[in-house]
Amino acid sequence: MKRTLAVILAGGEGERLSILSSLRAKPAVPFGGKYRIIDFSLSNCVNSDIDNVVVLTQYNPRSLNDHIGMGRPWDLDRNNGGVRMLQPYIARGRVAEWYRGTADAVLQNLNVIEQAAGDTVLVLAGDHIYKMDYQPFVAAHRRHHADVTIAVRRVPLADATRMGILALDETERVVEWHEKPRQPKSDLASMGVYVFSKRALHQWLTDTRADFGRDVIPAMIEGGARVFGYRFGGYWQDVGTVQSYWEANLALLADAPELDLYDREWVIHTRSEERAPAKIGSTAQVHRSLISHGCVINGSVVNSVLSPGVVVDVGAVVRDSIILFDSVVRPGAVVDRAILDKEVAVGPGAIVGEGTDYDVVNRREPGRLNTGITVVGKRAVVPRGVRIGRNVLVGEGARASDFLSRVIRSGSTVERPRERGAKLGSRVRAADASEMRETMAVDVDPGAPGTDADDRSNSGGRMASGEPSD
């Protein structure tokens, strides 16, 4: 595979993930407790013996840059090959602009691709969850003498409307292609994973063809290029919505999940911080959950995925939820069918996710929050005793003063005002500071199990050194 360059498209905004991708690119969104979404594409490369990787970033790249760094967790910190992070740039004589699509991103970096050794280019989406050996994929491409080979798989018809749908002949050549059809005629879909010959990229990428699925692939089929499909039968998931993200995480909790993160033959590598082991206290109850390192559990965790550094205090309940890095759930609080972003603090006795009205959609984001999942943004503080319903959106950095009622009805949104008067702002800051101290404080007997000073200093919602910023 030394003749293959991998290009990972990692600049997507992923706006359907709501506030989970508002401060970070979709490939940088945490997944499965300790991982980031892009870890799967990167790990697939190194496990397939591909050690020359280019990552094309664009939207909010800081977290992604911090996470990948020089590529050491994937053994890609090397002088020859390795991993390189490339962002849009201004060239002399060219109007400055963002990438206009997947194909345009590759076109604008064609000079880098041309300099790489080898004759094939593997183009990957950086925002899918899957394990795939690319070696037989590339071998099929060469066996067919193809211009491009597309990885394809069967999908539910309900999902086919947002994918490229195709038909293959008896030789596996693509004979029909429909990009995101309203009424799909087939359930055979493109995975957004391609192998191109360098010659084909030069021939078919132009300024007028910005997207592979919408522009380049149809033009190649119509123009008589050799376009083939490669059937993939393994696990693959596009976690592009809040619901699919929640489902894919909780699917890891099955006794025999489709995606096996414990497979020693195909390790998913990631960047990990130095943290103490997870601690399960004498008052804890944990059932069918993933508990990452650095967590301190003294309450109840059921059917949930916890990222590193999460604290669940005595009497607190976390159920059917995803809680990201360094969040804290204080005594007596309940988190049910919710996603908490990093460093969220849920105050004593608060409820995040209450009621049975799952079908009351969020009025601000009806197309994104409509299945009963409540989402709390990064570093938000849910005050003591507040009750939050279903499909509620709590914005990044929300504070006590932003909750205008102790009951937040289903479908509502809580967020920080964009403008404040100076006098009001000072009162709010004082109130917020008081509420933050109250919410983050440990509200149990200092002598109770699992509440010693070491526990608080080891977790307590602080960012560990070496952790990506978002």
C-alpha positions, 0 to 999 in steps of 0.5 A: 500500500506504499503506492497509495495516498489517503486524503481524508475530508475533515472540513465538514460543519455537520450542522445536523448535530446541532450544538455538538458541532458548533464549536468543532468540526464534525470529525472532531466530535467525541464518540464511544467515550474516549474516541473522536469520529476521525479516529476511525478513518485514521486507524483504518489507514494505519491498520491497512498499511497506509502511512501517507495521509493528508487531512483537509480541514476547514470548519473550526479546525482547532480541536481537530488540529490539537487532537491529531497533532503530529500523528503519534497515536497512529504511528504517523509522526514520521519524516517520510509520509506520515500525516499532514493537516492542510487548510484552505489557503490564498494563492496568487491570482486566485480569489480567496474562498472556502472549499465549495465541496468535496471535489473542490477541496481535493482540486485545490490541493492537487499539487500536494497529491501530485507530489506523493509517491504512487498512482492511487489516491484513497479519498475518505470521509472523516466523519463516518464510524466504521472499520474497513481494510482498504487493501482489498478495496484498492486491489479491486480498483487495480484489478478492474483498471478503474478510473474510480472505485466507489465503496458501496453498501446496502442502507435502509430506504429511509436513509437513501434520500441523503446519499448517492444511490447507484446500480451495478452491472454483472461486472460491478461497473456503475451504470446508474447514479442518483445523488440524494434522490427524493424517491430512491429506486435502490438501497445500494448507496455510496459510502463516500469512500473512493479510490481514484487513479491520479490520472482520473483526478487530473482529467475529471476535477474542474472548477465547475465540478465542486462535489464528487457525488453531485458533479464528478461521478455523474460526469465520469459515468456519462463520459464513459470513464471506468467507474466501478463499485466495491461492495462492503458488508461490514459495519458503517454508520454516518452519525450525521444527526443527533438521533443517529449519533445517540443510537450509534453510541448506545449500540456499543453497549450491546452484548455483541455490538456490530462495532467491536471496539475490543478487537485486538486485530483492528485497534482504533487508535486515539489520543488519550490523556494521562488520567487515573483509572475509573473509580466505582464507589460503594454507593454506585450502581452501574449497568450496561455502560461504558465508563472511561478512565478518570470517571468517579461514579458514586450514583447510578449509571444505566445504559449510558456512555461516559467520556473520561473525567465524568463525575456522577455523585451520590444519589444521581442517576444517568440513564440512556445518555451520553456524557462527554469529557469532565462533566459533573452530575451532582447529588440527586440529579437525573440525566435521562435520554440526553447528550451533555457536551464537555464540562457541563455541570448539572446541579443538585436535584436538577432533571435533564430530560423529563416527561413522556412528550418525546414528539414535542419538537424543539421550536428553534431546531425542529429538524434536528431535535425531534426524537426526545433527546435533550442536548446541553452545550459545552460548559453549560451550568444547569442550576439546582432543582431545575427541571428540563423536558424533552428536545430541549437545547441548552446553549454553550456556556449557559448560566443560572441567569439564563434559565427564566423558569425552574421548569423548562418545557419540552421543545424549548431553548435556553441560551446566553443573550448576545447583548447585555447592558453593563449594569445588568451584566455585572449583576448577572456575572455575580449571580452566575459566579455564585451559582457556579460555586454552588453547582460545582460544590460537593453537596454531600457529607465530606466523610461519605464514600467517594467524596474525598479530596483526591476524587475531587481534584482528579476529576472536578470538571477540569481539562487535563493537560494534553486534551484537545480544546473542544 
